[in-house]
Amino acid sequence: MQAMTVQRPEGFICRHKHVKLEGYFLDFVTTGNPVIQGGYCAYEFSTLPRPVEIVSSALWRGCISHYLLDEHGHLYLQGFEYPNQRVEYCDIVHEKLTGDFYLVFSKGFYIDRTYVPFKNGLVVTDESLWIIENTGRTRNSWTEEAEAKFLEEHNCFVVIDFGLDAPAIQSQYTVYVDGNIAATHSKDVADENTLMKRVKQGNHRIVVRESDCKKKDRKESETLYFSVTPEQQMHFRFDANNGELHLLRM
């Protein structure tokens, strides 16, 4: 399971005396009903940011949008900031948002989201009408949910038997499934001298290579292709004799 890099929030300034959002970060603007599954819909701005060539893992969208909530309850897109360019610069926009939409806030990547509604372009100051999503979510519960989803989706198994010399062989060779290094998941228990890799149902490929990726004449086995169905186990046997790598389907 890959961890997602926390994304930089949008810029937000609040001048409305009845809207208290200290400590919150603005994630995005959405129309539609956030309570309904798939209810998100991007707000359609008249002005769009420029395409950028350089992005970072903490800012995949490439720019930061800056918003202003004025004292009358109107929201303005003030402009775009491009912090990862060779020469940083900003575009001034000052576009007034209209219609019905939500500002989506959070206090951190793992913490509950708060949806602040706007009706006919005006902020709703009655906090009882704000929507709180995933009440009680914490970093641990978020991780547990993601882990449970991973285990549910990856319910097929690839088992590689290294034989009696497994410790020595595993120290010199690495198994790759679908281009990724294979390892036994912490929730699973592999038999002695074997490695167990979880995969999704469908088509896959497996190959074993020498672990030293800087080696010029790095050896690898033949790449084998296979398909698995839910809860199926696919077994392989690997051995290295006289410099030859053999990966066999059992």
KEKOL-66064 format. One record per residue: x negated, y, z of N, C-alpha, C, O, CB in turn; residue in one letter. Coordinates in steps of 0.2 Angstrom, whole numbers, padded with zeros to 4 digits, always signed. Glycine has a CB too. Example, Ala and Ser with C-alpha at 12.3 -4.5 7.8 and 13.67 -1.06 7.14 Angstrom:
<mibas>
-0066-0028+0039-0062-0022+0039-0066-0016+0039-0071-0017+0042-0057-0022+0045a/-0064-0011+0035-0068-0005+0036-0064+0000+0039-0067+0006+0040-0070-0003+0029s/
</mibas>
This chain:
<mibas>
-0004-0006+0000+0000+0000+0000-0004+0006+0000-0009+0007+0004+0005+0000+0006m/-0003+0011-0005-0007+0017-0005-0004+0022-0001+0002+0023-0001-0008+0019-0012q/-0008+0026+0002-0006+0032+0006-0005+0038+0001-0009+0039-0003-0010+0034+0012a/+0000+0042+0002+0001+0048-0002-0002+0054+0002-0001+0055+0008+0009+0049-0003m/-0006+0058-0002-0009+0064+0000-0004+0069+0002+0001+0070-0002-0014+0067-0005t/-0004+0072+0008+0001+0077+0010+0000+0083+0005-0006+0085+0004-0001+0079+0017v/+0006+0085+0002+0006+0091-0002+0006+0098+0001+0009+0098+0006+0011+0090-0007q/+0003+0102-0002+0003+0109+0001+0010+0112+0000+0013+0111-0005-0002+0114-0003r/+0013+0115+0005+0020+0118+0005+0020+0124+0000+0015+0127-0002+0022+0120+0011p/+0026+0126-0001+0027+0133-0005+0026+0138+0000+0027+0137+0006+0034+0133-0009e/+0025+0144-0003+0025+0150+0001+0032+0153+0003+0036+0153-0001+0020+0156-0002g/+0033+0155+0009+0039+0157+0011+0039+0163+0016+0035+0162+0021+0043+0152+0014f/+0042+0168+0015+0042+0174+0020+0050+0175+0021+0054+0176+0017+0039+0181+0017i/+0051+0176+0028+0058+0177+0030+0059+0184+0033+0056+0185+0038+0061+0171+0034c/+0063+0188+0031+0065+0194+0034+0072+0195+0036+0074+0200+0039+0064+0200+0028r/+0075+0189+0036+0082+0189+0039+0082+0188+0046+0079+0183+0048+0087+0184+0035h/+0085+0192+0050+0085+0192+0057+0089+0186+0060+0088+0184+0066+0087+0198+0061k/+0093+0183+0056+0098+0178+0059+0095+0171+0056+0099+0166+0058+0105+0179+0057h/+0090+0170+0053+0087+0164+0050+0081+0163+0054+0076+0166+0053+0086+0164+0043v/+0080+0158+0058+0074+0156+0062+0071+0150+0059+0074+0144+0060+0076+0155+0070k/+0066+0150+0056+0062+0145+0053+0055+0144+0055+0051+0142+0051+0063+0145+0045l/+0053+0147+0060+0046+0147+0063+0044+0140+0063+0047+0136+0066+0045+0151+0069e/+0038+0138+0061+0035+0131+0062+0037+0127+0056+0035+0121+0056+0037+0129+0068g/+0042+0129+0052+0044+0125+0046+0040+0126+0040+0037+0132+0039+0051+0126+0045y/+0039+0121+0035+0036+0122+0029+0041+0121+0023+0045+0117+0024+0030+0117+0028f/+0041+0125+0018+0045+0125+0013+0043+0120+0008+0037+0120+0005+0046+0132+0009l/+0047+0114+0006+0045+0109+0002+0047+0111-0005+0043+0110-0010+0048+0103+0004d/+0053+0112-0006+0056+0113-0013+0063+0116-0013+0066+0117-0008+0056+0107-0017f/+0065+0118-0019+0072+0121-0020+0076+0116-0024+0074+0113-0029+0072+0128-0023v/+0082+0114-0021+0086+0109-0025+0094+0112-0025+0096+0115-0021+0086+0103-0021t/+0097+0110-0030+0104+0110-0031+0107+0103-0030+0103+0098-0029+0107+0113-0038t/+0114+0103-0030+0117+0096-0029+0117+0095-0021+0115+0099-0017+0113+0091-0032g/+0120+0089-0020+0121+0087-0013+0116+0082-0010+0115+0077-0013+0128+0083-0012n/+0111+0084-0006+0106+0080-0004+0108+0074+0001+0104+0070+0002+0101+0084+0001p/+0114+0074+0003+0117+0069+0007+0118+0063+0003+0117+0057+0005+0123+0071+0011v/+0120+0064-0004+0121+0058-0008+0115+0056-0011+0110+0059-0013+0126+0061-0014i/+0114+0049-0012+0108+0046-0015+0107+0048-0022+0112+0048-0026+0109+0038-0014q/+0101+0051-0023+0100+0053-0030+0103+0060-0031+0104+0062-0037+0102+0048-0035g/+0106+0064-0026+0109+0070-0027+0105+0076-0028+0107+0081-0030+0113+0071-0021g/+0098+0075-0028+0094+0080-0030+0094+0083-0037+0095+0078-0041+0086+0079-0028y/+0093+0089-0038+0093+0092-0045+0089+0098-0044+0091+0103-0041+0100+0093-0048c/+0084+0098-0048+0079+0104-0048+0083+0111-0050+0087+0111-0055+0073+0103-0053a/+0082+0116-0046+0084+0122-0048+0081+0125-0054+0075+0124-0055+0083+0128-0042y/+0085+0127-0059+0083+0130-0065+0081+0137-0065+0085+0141-0065+0088+0128-0071e/+0075+0138-0065+0072+0145-0065+0072+0148-0072+0071+0144-0077+0065+0145-0061f/+0072+0154-0072+0071+0158-0079+0064+0158-0081+0062+0158-0087+0074+0165-0079s/+0060+0158-0076+0053+0159-0077+0049+0153-0074+0051+0150-0069+0050+0165-0073t/+0045+0150-0078+0041+0144-0076+0034+0145-0075+0031+0150-0078+0042+0138-0082l/+0030+0141-0071+0023+0142-0070+0019+0141-0077+0022+0137-0081+0021+0139-0064p/+0013+0143-0077+0009+0141-0083+0007+0134-0082+0006+0132-0076+0003+0146-0083r/+0006+0131-0087+0002+0124-0087-0005+0125-0085-0008+0130-0087+0003+0120-0094p/-0007+0121-0081-0014+0121-0078-0018+0115-0080-0015+0110-0081-0014+0122-0070v/-0025+0116-0080-0029+0110-0082-0032+0107-0076-0034+0101-0077-0035+0113-0087e/-0033+0110-0071-0036+0108-0065-0031+0107-0059-0028+0112-0057-0042+0112-0063i/-0030+0101-0056-0026+0100-0051-0029+0096-0045-0035+0094-0047-0019+0096-0053v/-0027+0096-0040-0030+0092-0034-0025+0087-0031-0019+0088-0033-0033+0096-0029s/-0027+0082-0028-0022+0077-0025-0018+0080-0020-0012+0077-0018-0026+0071-0022s/-0019+0086-0017-0015+0089-0012-0010+0094-0016-0007+0097-0012-0019+0093-0007a/-0011+0095-0022-0007+0100-0026-0006+0097-0033-0008+0100-0038-0010+0107-0026l/-0002+0092-0034-0001+0089-0040+0003+0093-0045+0002+0093-0051+0002+0082-0039w/+0007+0098-0042+0011+0102-0046+0007+0107-0049+0009+0111-0054+0017+0105-0043r/+0001+0109-0047-0004+0113-0050-0003+0120-0047-0008+0124-0049-0003+0113-0057g/+0002+0122-0044+0003+0129-0042+0007+0129-0036+0010+0125-0034+0006+0134-0047c/+0007+0135-0032+0011+0136-0026+0016+0142-0028+0014+0147-0030+0007+0138-0020i/+0023+0141-0027+0028+0146-0028+0029+0150-0022+0029+0147-0016+0034+0142-0031s/+0029+0156-0022+0030+0160-0016+0037+0163-0016+0040+0166-0021+0025+0166-0016h/+0041+0163-0011+0048+0165-0010+0048+0170-0005+0045+0170+0000+0052+0159-0009y/+0053+0174-0005+0055+0179+0000+0063+0179+0001+0067+0180-0004+0053+0187-0003l/+0064+0178+0007+0071+0179+0009+0072+0186+0013+0069+0187+0018+0073+0173+0015l/+0076+0190+0009+0076+0197+0012+0081+0198+0017+0084+0193+0019+0078+0202+0006d/+0082+0204+0020+0086+0205+0026+0093+0205+0024+0097+0204+0029+0084+0212+0028e/+0095+0204+0018+0102+0204+0016+0104+0197+0015+0110+0195+0013+0104+0208+0010h/+0099+0192+0015+0101+0185+0014+0100+0183+0006+0102+0177+0005+0108+0184+0015g/+0097+0187+0002+0095+0185-0005+0088+0182-0005+0084+0184-0001+0096+0191-0009h/+0087+0177-0009+0081+0174-0010+0078+0176-0017+0081+0176-0022+0082+0166-0010l/+0071+0177-0017+0068+0179-0023+0062+0174-0024+0058+0173-0019+0066+0186-0023y/+0061+0172-0030+0054+0169-0032+0050+0175-0033+0050+0178-0039+0055+0164-0038l/+0045+0176-0029+0040+0182-0030+0035+0180-0035+0033+0185-0039+0037+0183-0023q/+0033+0174-0036+0027+0173-0041+0024+0166-0040+0026+0162-0035+0022+0178-0040g/+0019+0165-0044+0016+0158-0044+0008+0160-0042+0005+0164-0045+0016+0155-0050f/+0005+0155-0038-0002+0156-0036-0005+0149-0039-0002+0144-0038-0003+0156-0029e/-0011+0150-0042-0014+0144-0045-0021+0144-0041-0026+0146-0044-0015+0145-0053y/-0021+0140-0036-0027+0140-0031-0033+0136-0034-0039+0136-0031-0025+0138-0024p/-0032+0131-0038-0037+0126-0040-0040+0128-0047-0044+0123-0049-0034+0119-0040n/-0039+0133-0049-0042+0135-0056-0049+0138-0055-0051+0140-0049-0038+0140-0059q/-0053+0138-0060-0060+0140-0059-0060+0148-0057-0064+0150-0053-0064+0139-0066r/-0055+0151-0060-0054+0158-0057-0047+0159-0055-0042+0158-0059-0055+0163-0063v/-0046+0159-0048-0039+0159-0045-0036+0166-0047-0038+0171-0048-0040+0159-0038e/-0029+0165-0049-0025+0171-0051-0018+0169-0049-0016+0164-0047-0026+0172-0058y/-0014+0175-0049-0007+0174-0048-0002+0177-0053-0005+0182-0057-0005+0178-0041c/+0004+0175-0054+0009+0178-0059+0014+0181-0055+0017+0177-0050+0011+0173-0064d/+0016+0187-0056+0022+0190-0052+0028+0189-0056+0028+0190-0062+0020+0198-0051i/+0033+0187-0052+0039+0185-0056+0045+0189-0053+0049+0193-0057+0041+0178-0054v/+0047+0189-0047+0052+0193-0043+0059+0191-0047+0063+0195-0049+0051+0200-0044h/+0060+0184-0047+0067+0182-0049+0071+0180-0044+0070+0177-0039+0066+0175-0054e/+0077+0183-0044+0083+0182-0039+0086+0176-0040+0089+0175-0046+0088+0188-0039k/+0087+0171-0035+0090+0165-0036+0098+0166-0035+0100+0170-0031+0088+0160-0031l/+0102+0163-0039+0109+0164-0039+0112+0157-0038+0109+0152-0039+0111+0167-0045t/+0119+0157-0037+0123+0151-0036+0122+0147-0030+0120+0150-0025+0121+0146-0042g/+0124+0141-0030+0123+0137-0024+0117+0132-0024+0116+0129-0029+0130+0132-0023d/+0113+0132-0019+0107+0128-0019+0105+0127-0012+0108+0130-0007+0101+0131-0023f/+0099+0123-0011+0097+0122-0004+0089+0124-0004+0086+0122-0009+0098+0115-0002y/+0087+0126+0001+0080+0127+0003+0078+0121+0007+0081+0119+0012+0077+0133+0006l/+0073+0117+0005+0071+0111+0009+0065+0112+0013+0060+0113+0010+0070+0105+0004v/+0066+0111+0020+0060+0113+0024+0059+0106+0028+0063+0102+0029+0062+0118+0029f/+0052+0106+0031+0050+0101+0036+0045+0104+0040+0042+0109+0039+0048+0095+0032s/+0044+0100+0045+0038+0102+0050+0032+0098+0049+0027+0099+0053+0040+0102+0057k/+0032+0094+0044+0026+0090+0042+0029+0084+0038+0034+0083+0037+0023+0086+0049g/+0024+0081+0035+0025+0076+0030+0030+0070+0032+0034+0068+0028+0019+0073+0027f/+0029+0068+0038+0033+0063+0041+0039+0065+0045+0043+0060+0047+0028+0058+0045y/+0040+0071+0046+0045+0074+0050+0052+0075+0046+0051+0076+0040+0043+0080+0054i/+0057+0075+0050+0064+0076+0047+0064+0082+0042+0061+0087+0044+0069+0076+0052d/+0068+0082+0037+0069+0087+0033+0075+0091+0035+0080+0088+0037+0070+0085+0025r/+0075+0098+0034+0081+0102+0035+0083+0106+0029+0078+0109+0025+0079+0107+0041t/+0089+0105+0027+0092+0108+0021+0096+0115+0023+0101+0114+0026+0096+0103+0017y/+0093+0120+0021+0096+0127+0022+0100+0129+0016+0098+0130+0011+0091+0132+0024v/+0107+0129+0017+0111+0130+0011+0112+0138+0009+0112+0142+0013+0118+0127+0012p/+0113+0139+0002+0114+0145+0000+0121+0145-0004+0122+0140-0008+0109+0148-0005f/+0126+0149-0003+0132+0150-0006+0132+0156-0010+0132+0162-0007+0138+0149-0002k/+0133+0155-0017+0134+0161-0021+0127+0166-0020+0128+0172-0020+0140+0165-0020n/+0122+0163-0019+0115+0166-0019+0114+0169-0012+0109+0172-0011+0115+0172-0023g/+0118+0168-0007+0117+0171+0000+0116+0165+0005+0119+0160+0004+0123+0175+0002l/+0111+0166+0009+0110+0161+0014+0115+0160+0019+0118+0164+0021+0103+0163+0018v/+0116+0153+0021+0121+0152+0026+0118+0152+0033+0113+0148+0034+0125+0145+0025v/+0119+0157+0037+0116+0157+0043+0118+0153+0049+0115+0152+0054+0116+0164+0046t/+0124+0150+0048+0127+0145+0053+0123+0139+0053+0124+0135+0048+0135+0144+0052d/+0119+0138+0058+0115+0132+0058+0118+0125+0058+0116+0120+0057+0110+0132+0064e/+0125+0125+0061+0129+0119+0061+0130+0117+0054+0132+0111+0053+0135+0121+0065s/+0129+0121+0049+0131+0119+0042+0124+0117+0038+0124+0115+0033+0134+0125+0038l/+0119+0117+0042+0112+0115+0039+0112+0107+0039+0115+0105+0044+0106+0118+0043w/+0109+0104+0035+0109+0097+0035+0102+0094+0037+0097+0097+0035+0110+0094+0028i/+0102+0090+0042+0096+0087+0044+0096+0079+0042+0100+0076+0043+0096+0087+0052i/+0090+0078+0038+0089+0071+0035+0085+0067+0039+0080+0069+0042+0087+0072+0028e/+0087+0060+0040+0082+0055+0043+0081+0058+0050+0075+0058+0053+0076+0055+0039n/+0086+0059+0054+0085+0061+0061+0081+0056+0065+0083+0050+0065+0092+0063+0065t/+0076+0058+0069+0072+0054+0073+0066+0050+0069+0062+0046+0072+0076+0048+0075g/+0065+0052+0063+0059+0049+0059+0053+0052+0062+0052+0058+0063+0060+0051+0052r/+0048+0048+0063+0041+0049+0065+0036+0046+0061+0038+0043+0056+0040+0047+0073t/+0030+0048+0062+0025+0045+0057+0025+0037+0058+0024+0034+0053+0018+0047+0059r/+0026+0035+0064+0026+0027+0065+0032+0024+0061+0031+0019+0058+0026+0025+0072n/+0038+0027+0062+0044+0024+0059+0043+0025+0051+0046+0020+0048+0050+0028+0062s/+0041+0030+0049+0040+0031+0042+0035+0026+0039+0037+0023+0034+0037+0038+0040w/+0030+0024+0042+0025+0019+0040+0028+0012+0041+0027+0008+0036+0019+0019+0045t/+0032+0011+0046+0035+0005+0047+0041+0003+0041+0041-0002+0038+0039+0004+0053e/+0044+0009+0039+0049+0008+0034+0045+0007+0027+0048+0002+0023+0053+0015+0033e/+0040+0010+0026+0036+0009+0020+0033+0002+0020+0033-0001+0014+0030+0014+0019a/+0031+0000+0025+0028-0007+0026+0033-0012+0024+0032-0017+0021+0025-0008+0033e/+0039-0011+0027+0045-0016+0026+0047-0016+0019+0048-0022+0016+0051-0014+0031a/+0047-0010+0016+0049-0010+0008+0043-0014+0004+0045-0017+0000+0049-0003+0006k/+0037-0013+0006+0032-0016+0002+0032-0024+0003+0032-0027-0002+0025-0014+0005f/+0033-0026+0009+0034-0033+0010+0040-0036+0006+0040-0042+0004+0035-0035+0017l/+0045-0032+0006+0051-0035+0003+0050-0035-0005+0052-0040-0008+0057-0030+0004e/+0047-0030-0008+0046-0030-0015+0040-0035-0017+0041-0038-0022+0044-0023-0017e/+0035-0036-0013+0029-0040-0014+0030-0047-0011+0027-0048-0006+0023-0037-0012h/+0035-0051-0013+0037-0057-0010+0035-0063-0014+0037-0068-0013+0045-0057-0009n/+0030-0062-0018+0027-0068-0022+0019-0068-0019+0017-0063-0017+0027-0067-0030c/+0016-0074-0020+0010-0075-0017+0005-0078-0022+0006-0082-0026+0010-0079-0011f/-0001-0075-0022-0007-0078-0026-0012-0081-0021-0014-0077-0017-0010-0073-0031v/-0013-0087-0021-0018-0090-0017-0024-0092-0020-0024-0096-0025-0015-0096-0013v/-0030-0090-0018-0036-0092-0021-0040-0096-0016-0042-0094-0011-0041-0086-0023i/-0042-0103-0018-0046-0107-0014-0053-0107-0016-0055-0107-0022-0043-0115-0015d/-0058-0105-0011-0065-0105-0012-0069-0111-0011-0075-0111-0011-0068-0099-0009f/-0066-0116-0008-0069-0122-0006-0073-0122+0000-0072-0117+0004-0074-0124-0012g/-0077-0127+0002-0080-0127+0008-0085-0122+0009-0087-0120+0015-0084-0134+0009l/-0088-0119+0004-0093-0113+0005-0090-0106+0004-0093-0102+0002-0098-0114-0001d/-0083-0106+0006-0080-0100+0006-0083-0094+0009-0083-0089+0005-0073-0101+0009a/-0086-0094+0015-0089-0088+0017-0094-0085+0013-0095-0079+0012-0091-0089+0024p/-0099-0090+0011-0104-0087+0007-0102-0085+0000-0104-0080-0003-0109-0093+0006a/-0097-0088-0003-0094-0086-0010-0091-0079-0009-0092-0075-0013-0090-0092-0012i/-0087-0079-0004-0083-0072-0003-0087-0066-0002-0086-0061-0003-0078-0073+0002q/-0093-0068+0001-0098-0062+0002-0101-0060-0004-0104-0054-0005-0103-0064+0007s/-0101-0064-0010-0105-0062-0016-0100-0060-0022-0102-0057-0026-0109-0068-0018q/-0093-0063-0021-0089-0062-0026-0082-0058-0024-0080-0059-0018-0087-0068-0030y/-0079-0055-0028-0073-0051-0027-0067-0053-0032-0068-0053-0038-0074-0043-0027t/-0061-0054-0029-0055-0056-0033-0052-0049-0035-0050-0045-0031-0051-0061-0029v/-0050-0049-0041-0046-0043-0044-0039-0046-0046-0039-0050-0051-0050-0039-0049y/-0034-0043-0044-0027-0045-0047-0024-0038-0049-0023-0033-0046-0022-0048-0041v/-0023-0038-0056-0020-0033-0059-0025-0027-0059-0023-0021-0058-0013-0031-0057d/-0031-0028-0059-0036-0023-0058-0038-0020-0051-0042-0016-0051-0034-0017-0062g/-0034-0023-0046-0035-0021-0039-0039-0026-0035-0037-0032-0036-0029-0018-0036n/-0043-0024-0030-0046-0029-0026-0041-0032-0022-0037-0029-0019-0052-0026-0022i/-0041-0039-0022-0036-0043-0018-0039-0044-0011-0045-0046-0010-0035-0050-0022a/-0034-0044-0006-0036-0046+0001-0029-0049+0004-0024-0047+0001-0038-0040+0005a/-0030-0053+0009-0025-0055+0013-0021-0050+0017-0025-0046+0021-0027-0061+0017t/-0015-0049+0016-0011-0044+0020-0011-0045+0027-0012-0051+0029-0004-0043+0018h/-0011-0040+0032-0012-0041+0039-0006-0045+0042-0007-0048+0047-0012-0034+0042s/+0000-0045+0038+0006-0049+0041+0005-0056+0039+0010-0060+0041+0012-0045+0038k/+0001-0058+0034+0000-0065+0032-0005-0069+0035-0010-0066+0037+0000-0065+0024d/-0005-0075+0035-0010-0080+0037-0012-0084+0032-0008-0089+0030-0008-0083+0044v/-0018-0084+0029-0020-0088+0024-0024-0094+0027-0026-0094+0032-0025-0084+0019a/-0023-0100+0023-0026-0106+0025-0034-0105+0025-0037-0101+0022-0024-0112+0021d/-0037-0109+0029-0045-0109+0029-0048-0109+0022-0046-0113+0018-0047-0114+0034e/-0053-0105+0021-0056-0105+0015-0052-0102+0009-0054-0103+0003-0059-0112+0013n/-0047-0099+0010-0043-0096+0005-0041-0089+0006-0042-0086+0012-0036-0100+0004t/-0039-0085+0001-0037-0078+0001-0030-0078-0002-0028-0082-0007-0042-0074-0003l/-0025-0075+0001-0018-0074-0001-0017-0067-0003-0017-0062+0002-0014-0077+0005m/-0015-0066-0009-0013-0059-0011-0005-0059-0013-0003-0063-0016-0017-0057-0017k/-0002-0053-0010+0005-0052-0011+0006-0049-0018+0002-0044-0019+0008-0048-0005r/+0011-0051-0022+0012-0047-0028+0020-0047-0029+0023-0050-0026+0008-0050-0034v/+0022-0042-0034+0029-0042-0036+0030-0048-0041+0026-0050-0044+0030-0035-0039k/+0036-0049-0041+0038-0054-0047+0037-0051-0053+0037-0045-0055+0046-0056-0046q/+0035-0056-0058+0033-0053-0065+0027-0056-0067+0024-0061-0065+0033-0046-0065g/+0024-0052-0072+0017-0054-0075+0011-0051-0072+0012-0045-0070+0018-0053-0083n/+0006-0055-0071+0000-0053-0068-0006-0055-0071-0006-0060-0076+0000-0054-0061h/-0012-0053-0069-0018-0056-0072-0023-0056-0066-0023-0052-0061-0021-0051-0077r/-0028-0061-0066-0033-0062-0061-0040-0063-0064-0040-0067-0069-0030-0067-0056i/-0045-0060-0060-0052-0062-0062-0056-0061-0056-0054-0058-0051-0054-0057-0068v/-0062-0065-0056-0066-0064-0051-0073-0062-0053-0075-0064-0059-0067-0071-0047v/-0076-0056-0050-0082-0053-0052-0087-0053-0046-0085-0054-0041-0081-0046-0055r/-0093-0053-0048-0099-0052-0043-0097-0045-0040-0095-0040-0043-0106-0052-0046e/-0098-0045-0033-0096-0039-0029-0100-0033-0030-0098-0027-0030-0096-0041-0022s/-0106-0034-0033-0111-0028-0034-0109-0025-0040-0111-0027-0046-0118-0030-0034d/-0105-0020-0040-0102-0016-0046-0108-0012-0050-0106-0010-0055-0096-0012-0044c/-0113-0011-0047-0119-0008-0050-0124-0012-0054-0128-0010-0058-0123-0004-0045k/-0123-0019-0053-0127-0023-0057-0126-0023-0064-0120-0023-0066-0126-0031-0054k/-0131-0023-0068-0131-0022-0075-0128-0028-0079-0123-0027-0083-0137-0020-0078k/-0130-0034-0076-0127-0040-0080-0122-0043-0075-0122-0049-0074-0133-0045-0081d/-0118-0039-0072-0113-0042-0067-0109-0047-0071-0106-0046-0076-0108-0036-0065r/-0108-0053-0067-0105-0059-0070-0097-0058-0068-0096-0056-0063-0108-0065-0068k/-0093-0061-0072-0086-0062-0070-0083-0068-0073-0086-0071-0078-0082-0056-0073e/-0078-0071-0071-0074-0077-0073-0070-0075-0079-0069-0069-0081-0070-0080-0067s/-0067-0080-0082-0062-0079-0087-0056-0075-0084-0054-0077-0078-0060-0085-0091e/-0053-0071-0087-0047-0068-0085-0041-0072-0086-0040-0074-0092-0046-0061-0088t/-0037-0074-0081-0031-0078-0082-0025-0074-0081-0024-0070-0077-0031-0084-0077l/-0020-0076-0085-0013-0072-0085-0008-0077-0082-0008-0083-0084-0011-0069-0092y/-0003-0074-0078+0002-0079-0075+0008-0075-0074+0008-0069-0074-0001-0082-0069f/+0013-0078-0072+0020-0075-0070+0022-0079-0064+0022-0085-0063+0025-0076-0076s/+0025-0075-0060+0028-0078-0054+0035-0075-0052+0037-0070-0055+0024-0076-0047v/+0039-0079-0049+0046-0078-0047+0046-0077-0039+0041-0079-0036+0051-0084-0049t/+0052-0074-0037+0052-0072-0030+0050-0078-0025+0053-0084-0026+0059-0070-0028p/+0046-0077-0020+0044-0082-0015+0039-0088-0018+0038-0092-0015+0050-0085-0012e/+0038-0087-0024+0033-0092-0027+0026-0091-0026+0024-0085-0025+0034-0092-0035q/+0022-0097-0025+0015-0096-0024+0011-0099-0030+0013-0104-0032+0013-0100-0017q/+0007-0095-0032+0003-0097-0038-0004-0098-0035-0007-0094-0032+0002-0091-0044m/-0007-0104-0036-0013-0107-0033-0019-0107-0039-0018-0109-0044-0012-0114-0030h/-0025-0104-0037-0031-0105-0041-0036-0107-0037-0036-0107-0031-0032-0098-0043f/-0041-0110-0040-0048-0112-0037-0053-0109-0040-0054-0108-0046-0048-0120-0038r/-0058-0106-0036-0064-0103-0039-0070-0106-0036-0071-0108-0030-0064-0095-0037f/-0075-0107-0041-0082-0109-0038-0087-0106-0043-0086-0104-0049-0082-0117-0038d/-0093-0106-0041-0099-0103-0044-0104-0109-0044-0107-0110-0039-0101-0096-0041a/-0106-0111-0050-0111-0117-0051-0116-0115-0056-0114-0113-0062-0108-0123-0052n/-0122-0115-0054-0128-0113-0059-0127-0107-0063-0128-0106-0069-0128-0119-0064n/-0124-0102-0059-0123-0095-0062-0117-0094-0066-0115-0089-0069-0129-0093-0066g/-0113-0100-0067-0107-0099-0070-0101-0099-0066-0100-0102-0061-0106-0106-0075e/-0096-0094-0067-0090-0093-0063-0084-0096-0066-0083-0095-0072-0089-0085-0062l/-0081-0100-0062-0075-0104-0064-0069-0102-0060-0069-0103-0054-0077-0112-0064h/-0064-0100-0063-0057-0099-0060-0052-0103-0064-0051-0102-0070-0056-0091-0061l/-0049-0108-0060-0045-0112-0063-0038-0112-0059-0037-0111-0053-0047-0120-0062l/-0033-0112-0063-0026-0113-0061-0024-0120-0058-0025-0124-0062-0021-0110-0066r/-0022-0120-0052-0021-0127-0049-0014-0130-0051-0012-0135-0049-0021-0127-0042m/
</mibas>
